Amino acid sequence: MNICVQLIGLNLKKLFLDNVVLSLSIVVVLIYSWFAELSGLAGITGAYFAGLFLGQTSYKNIVHEGISIVGKSIFIDVFFVNIGLGFYLFDIEAEPLFLIGFILLSIVSKIVGSGIGARITKFDTIRSFRIAAGMVPRGEVALIVANIGLEKNLVSTDILSATILMVITSAIITPFFLKYAFVKLKRKTF
């Protein structure tokens, strides 16, 4: 019985320590984000640096697991709802040619840039294309940057809407690129 009490006590200490570490980590992230905003940078930049700092500690795994749970259960949902509320699908005044060019340029630049990066690191052409195809989707960072630009009146709602359409389009077409890269180009395998 005494052993059970001691084990429960150790687990409670670990649970308490984990919660304290997670709480302090969230405070650190918020402070870094706040200082970044005060400096004229995006809050995401401060959060990134906080992540780099926290990733160097012995509590890295505790922080990663806890932040993932908190982020996925609260903040990420709120972020996407906020972005969705600013998206005017049927009220986009941007020129269709601009939208098509914007989406094509974002996809082509991702394929070319990622493909060149893979080639530089000694992957053959087919494997480089496979890597590039997997890198096509654009996501949260593009939405964050567009949203920050909108908040600071640097871009219009058309640019935010174009960015959202680009994110959606790149997510939809990526499986087709991957199917082509792995099924049609099956000469090489990993």
Secondary structure, DSSP 8 states (H G I E B T S, - for coil): -HHHHHHHHHHHHHHHHHHHHHHHHHHHHHHHHHHHHHTTS-HHHHHHHHHHHHTTSTTHHHHHHHHHHHIIIIIHHHHHHHHHHT--GGG--S-HHHHHHHHHHHHHHHHHHHHHHHHHTT--HHHHHHHHHHT----HHHHHHHHHHHHTTSS-HHHHHHHHHHHHHHHHHHHHHHHIIIIITTTS--
